[in-house]
């Protein structure tokens, strides 16, 4: 460290603590100063000149460090962060802040998968009701169009809704309300359809108006800003998705065609049904589950309007009529006085003579002086880490959605019968050339769905936070993706497991169920850690906070596109595999995609959400 040269009264210190002047030290410092004179050419203002030189030197060092950090994908803020405390405990559910806001978002998130999974339980029968003359293959094709219509429309519009939500004139909450209204309209419309074309229209309408998944993720990240809570907060969305997927098929299966499902309540001769049964239920047999789903969506919409706060930074200072109405209703229901009322202080009366010095125009000037934050141009959004994160995300969504479709097809595919081979004159040659599924009934398949949901919820509540706290989000994400290729490679071999019953009867016995549960454990474990971690990485790869909703919108478009193509492509490949006598064809191609997704994850790094600094930033 260079000594500072001042006047003769300046006291100098050495590395040790000295409280009084020292003559020897003064002489030594003078000698050092004289040694510096040829290089620095210092005069009576030499201390100022030396300070400026040091400052320039420090600036150069900082600039070099900044460039190095940017090359490594880190920002200046990361370098200045305090070291992580290894003994710090992970955040718990009770410690989460803003539970009221998270509850509203979680309920809105749960309502949508209930609606989407409910229709899957009766879609085949609804399409047959539309046109009884259709063959099973034609109905399967229509079911694919009906399922893909929602995600295809969502793929086109999700990024647009993300951009709209980033606008200060609209905000997050209004886009969320539009999405819930669109889903509500779509749900009621499908319930009262009597042909395929209107049903397809309402499915596409629901997808086109729905960018809610990306908006909910954005709002979650803006409500919970501390990273130690983000693991729990972002886990809420997949948990609610699993809850919806668990209960949606049950509601749809039980409530569809209620005149036949509950004849004593709604059928002919019942108290409600009269002579022929409930008329509107006979005319619209799939309206009841959709009406119940619409009621759940309406409750979510009601809570969003009255209780959810806007998280867009440029709209937080604006008045929200919905919030005001919600607080007014809460005061009436709970019989609470206004929180802004104060009790009088017991002080002397002369305090009323004090005059306020604040000018009356203060509030108005404060609001008018608010300046919107700087916004990153769209052309600067697509950075290397964002592209890598989106590619990995699309591959993950593609193979996980394809698995769901292949899994139910495989479980319901008839077993290979040597007495009636299909294809004709076919002889299996394991370990690769074999065909057939497990021929399970819908009731057994439904049980397997419930087990998947139960496993997922158990892992999400019990293990996820502990593992991500020990490994970190990025490594938990990568290790989880390594499980999928093994699961997909082993899945078709369930057809070769020993069973108690002979073909063509359904496969059963302990070995079959041990294989099913082991395979599902791999899949559910991979999903439990990969999908929530993927959401956190998408959120943190955002280059600037002003485009956070846009990034989530892009992610939802990528996800919707992958979830549209995955089932369509791999269902076709699965059918070709059955024709050629290789039931594992689709599974092993899916294994390759999962392996590519695992490789792509090593190109992803965890950002900090603010890697680009604009001149207008504070």
Secondary structure, DSSP 8 states (H G I E B T S, - for coil): -------TT-----SS---S--HHHHHHHHHHHHHHHHHH---TTHHHHHHHHHHHHHHHHHHHHHHHHHHTT--HHHHHS----TT-----STT-S-HHHHHHHHHHHHHHHHHHHHHHTTHHHHHHHH-TT--HHHHHHHHHHHHHHHHHHHHHHHHHHHHHHHSTTTHHHHHHHHHHHHHHHHHHHHHT--SHHHHHHHHHHHHHT--HHHHHHHHHHHH--SHHHHHHHHHHHHHHHHHHHHHHHHHHHHHTTHHHHTHHHHSTTSTTTTTT--HHHHH-TTHHHHHHHHHHHHHHHHHHHHH-----TTTTTS--HHHHHHHHHHHHHHT---TT--------GGGGG----S-TTHHHHHHHT--------GGGT--HHHHHHHHHHHHHHHHHHHHHHHHHHHHHS----GGG-SSTT---BTTTB--------HHHHHHHHHHHHHHHHHHHHHTHHHHHHHH-HHHHHHHHHHHHHHHHHHHGGGGGS--SS-TTS---SHHHHHHHHHHHHHHHHHHHHHHHHHHHHHHHT-SSGGGHHHHHHHHHHHHHHHHHHHHHHHHHHHHHHHHHT-TTHHHHHHHHHHHHHHHHHTT-----S--S--TT--
